Amino acid sequence: MHKEKFQVILRGRLEDLNRRLRLLDADLGRRKDSDDEDRAVELENNEVLEGFGRAGEQEMRAINAALERLQNGTFGLCVKCGEPISEARLVAVPFAATCQSCLRDEA
């Protein structure tokens, strides 16, 4: 497994998420319209943006945890069973903390 490759991928994704979350925060901080109907639509849009923000923050936490695992030498090992996580799974989800078997057990 090429841990350096995953570190580059994870850090790149973290930078991208940080940039996107800053844009979301800036957009949410602006009041755009004072018309009641338009304001109602704006509030609905803000709820969607807040949902994106929460999902982004959750992904950032998972990425930071993966970077910690890289640092302490446990990256690529399932946090539940300790078995290796397949490289195919890590390519698909570089911050994956569990192997496919443990993921199925959670469902």
SVG drawing of the C-alpha trace seen along z (x, -y; Angstrom):
<svg xmlns="http://www.w3.org/2000/svg" viewBox="-44 -44 49 53">
<polyline fill="none" stroke="black" stroke-width="0.4" points="0.0,0.0 1.3,-3.4 0.7,-5.5 2.3,-8.6 -0.2,-8.5 -3.1,-8.4 -1.6,-11.2 -1.5,-13.4 -5.1,-12.4 -6.4,-13.0 -4.6,-16.4 -5.9,-17.5 -9.5,-16.6 -9.1,-18.4 -8.0,-21.5 -10.9,-21.3 -13.4,-20.8 -12.0,-23.8 -12.3,-26.0 -15.9,-24.8 -16.9,-25.3 -15.5,-28.8 -17.6,-29.6 -20.7,-28.1 -20.1,-30.1 -19.8,-33.3 -22.9,-32.6 -24.9,-31.7 -23.7,-34.9 -25.3,-37.2 -28.9,-38.2 -29.9,-38.4 -33.5,-39.5 -36.0,-41.3 -39.1,-40.1 -41.1,-37.6 -41.5,-35.0 -37.9,-35.3 -36.8,-35.2 -38.7,-31.9 -36.9,-30.3 -33.6,-31.7 -34.3,-30.1 -35.0,-26.7 -31.8,-27.1 -29.8,-27.9 -31.1,-24.7 -29.7,-22.7 -26.4,-24.6 -26.2,-23.9 -26.7,-20.2 -23.8,-20.3 -21.8,-22.1 -22.5,-19.4 -21.6,-16.6 -18.4,-18.4 -17.5,-18.8 -18.2,-15.1 -16.0,-14.2 -13.2,-16.5 -13.3,-14.7 -13.0,-11.4 -10.1,-12.6 -8.3,-14.0 -8.7,-10.7 -7.3,-8.9 -4.3,-11.3 -3.8,-10.5 -3.9,-6.8 -1.3,-7.4 0.9,-9.2 0.7,-6.5 1.1,-3.6 -2.4,-2.1 -3.7,-3.5 -5.2,-0.7 -6.1,1.4 -9.8,1.8 -10.4,-0.1 -12.9,2.6 -11.2,5.9 -7.7,4.9 -7.6,6.7 -6.3,4.9 -8.7,2.7 -8.5,3.6 -6.7,1.1 -9.7,1.0 -11.8,-0.2 -9.2,-2.8 -9.0,-4.0 -12.8,-4.4 -13.0,-5.9 -9.5,-7.0 -10.6,-7.9 -12.3,-4.5 -11.8,-3.3 -13.4,0.1 -13.0,3.1 -15.8,4.2 -16.7,7.0 -17.1,4.8 -19.0,2.2 -21.5,4.9 -21.9,5.9 -22.9,2.3 -25.7,2.3"/>
</svg>
